[in-house]
Amino acid sequence: MKNSKRDQKIAFALLLAATLLVVIPVGLIVLIIIQKGLPAINWQFLTDVPRQGMRAGGIFPAIIGTIYLVGGAIVFALPIGLMAAIYLSEYSRDNFLTRIIKLAIVNLAGVPSVVYGLFGLALFVIFFKFGASILSGSLTLGIMILPIIITTSREALESVPYTFREVSLSLGASKWQTIRHIVLPNAVSGILTGTILGLGRAAGETAPILFTVAAFYLPQLPSSIFDQAMALPYHLYVISTQVPNVDEKVRYGTALVLLVLVLFMNLVAIVIRYKFRKMKRW
Amino acid sequence: MNKFNIKNLNIWFGQIHSLKDVSIDVAANQILSIIGPANSGKTTFLRMLNRLNELHSNFKMQGEVIFENKHIQKMDVELVRKKVGMVFAMPSPLPLSIFDNVVYGLRMSAIKDKKNLFESAEKALKQAYLWEEVKDRLKESAFKLSGGQQQRLCIARTLAVGPEVVLFDEPCSGLDPISTAKVEEAMLELKKEYTIVLVTNNVKQAARVGDKTAFFLSGELIEIDKTDKIFTAPSDKRTDDYLRGKFG
């Protein structure tokens, strides 16, 4: 009896320590970034172009560039990913081939992002001759987040109770009507979760945009999807390692903006998801 | 007149032989009750009549299911399911409002006219003895209804499509005696307009509502006869044993 109580205390302490070990660094990162970055944030920093070799001025082109890239990636990846997820969960038969495909998609989510960058360089920049452009970068980021969107959407679709499908079909609805009117509306919140994860990933990655779109220094805004653009994660890399004597608060300010941008995008998606989840009534 | 003629029906799910050489005629405007212990194939038989079995990927069948002189495997599957409706064992409302549940099948048949939809919903809800209880709350979620009300909603939803046959798969297994009585009352009224096939675990229910009763055991049809005859003088000893509760 005594031993089991002692064991329980030890286990509890270990689990608590592990949780703290996770929470403390995350909290510290956020705190340090806010503390060191906040002094840099002002209207000019958010709306001006970089000046004096990126040591002063603002980061507006990088903010806009990241928004374009993430938006483009979602516009490309969400419809295709969702359609693939619908096919895999609703139409494909469960056999060896489809199991291989599903496994491959899950594994694709773990491929290092620099590999996607290289792939985007070869396919979009060189083969399709899009050059280093917002189009190439968006497509590369889109391909990178496709596995995330497909996997989470598939899980969301498969979590809709089978009874609903059976009832709908038994009332003479076709398979597509069943998907359109019953399965999809009840899977929206899960699909949005996947989109949120994809958004955050696309906004934060440096490697995929390195070869496909990112400009080292481009003080004007892109005028079409065939232009190069600056992007926050790459800009952060540049001012942290490639340009000497950049004020620390500019670096942390850039990181803070990136962080807030991702959190804001997540927040929008979370609000939409919450609205849909309230409609869920089973 | 017969609605269904089933001849030498065999059904397999993978290696499992679920239904063995079953031949039954289902007479129009009657209630056919199907009784039998678990795994006797009665639900499989029922789900054959509106082609729900084929949703399973390893389903295989042999034999004929003739619906009004047409082979149902050769009919349009959506049409079969509109003409042969199904009420499931557990109350299974869709995650929609009460009204949207009732008119779901009609909407899927591209009926959009609001007046038309409302009239159909009212008629179906009255047929299922639910109208008085829900007429003021049609916009509420169907999940707010009690279990018995939900089951009658499912009956209304099936009737709204305008079927000729209604299949009931143990419709009262999750209900209390009062709700059960209401569902049975609805069934007896419905047979004037519809043909009903009822699968039930409740032998007394079969005795109360069935015109004919069929006894299934291990995928075989043991016997089918007038309900009175089955319950007073069954011709097979196994039927007698089952009805006396010697196994179940």
Interface residues (C-beta under 8 A of the other chain):
Chain A: R93 D94 T163 F164 E166 V167 S168 L169 S170 L171 G172 A173 S174 Q177 H181 I182 P185 N186 M279 K280 R281 W282
Chain B: N50 L52 L55 S57 E78 L79 R81 K82 G85 M86 F88 M90 S92 L94 P95 Y104 G105 R107 M108 S109 S141 A142 F143 C154 R157 T158 V161
